[in-house]
Amino acid sequence: MSFGKMNTPITIIETKKVKDKDGFVVTTDVVVASIRAYREERHGSTFWANQATWSKATSLFQFRVIPNLTITTAMKIGCGDEKFKITSVENVRGKGMYIEVLAEKMSAT
């Protein structure tokens, strides 16, 4: 993946439980990283056709590995006004340079 294709700004969001000033536990979204990534929407390519049978993912994100941060499926991705729930995380070619994330668009209910 060339750096020129990574032109979409995204944020990695982690949900944490924090006590407020009254002592109640409240869940809040905390931005743990703001980076640039390559984003690909679901469409009719061979990759997405193979994924269609088992994945609900609507977008693919690829970005460089962030030192001292492990990306998990408990995290979310913010991209513009949209939020995505991470469904799978993969180390591209096992080299530890890039992360590939399949994510499902979250809609307000």
Residue, then its C-alpha position, 0 to 999 in steps of 0.5 A: m500500500s503506497f502512502g499516496k492512497m492513504n488519504t482518508p482521515i480516520t479516528i480509532i475510538e475505544t469505549k471506556k467506563v469512567k466514573d463521573k463526579d457523582g460516582f456513577v459509571v458512564t460509558t464514553d468514547v475515547v479517541v486513541a488515535s487519529i491517522r490516515a488510512y486507505r478506505e474501500e467501500r463494498h462493491g462488486s469486486t472479486f474481494w467483496a464477492n468472496q466476503a459476501t457469504w460470511s461478512k456484514a462488513t461495509s468498508l475496508f480500511q488499511f493503515r500503518v501499524i500504530p506502535n504500542l496500540t493493539i487494534t481489537t474488534a471492541m474498538k470503532i472507527g470514525c470517518g467523517d460523520e460516520k462510525f464503523k464497528i470493527t468486525s475483523v482485524e488482520n496483519v497484512r502479510g504478517k509483516g507487522m507494517y500494515i493493518e487491514v480492518l473490515a468494518e460495519k457501518m453503524s446506524a442510529t437506532 
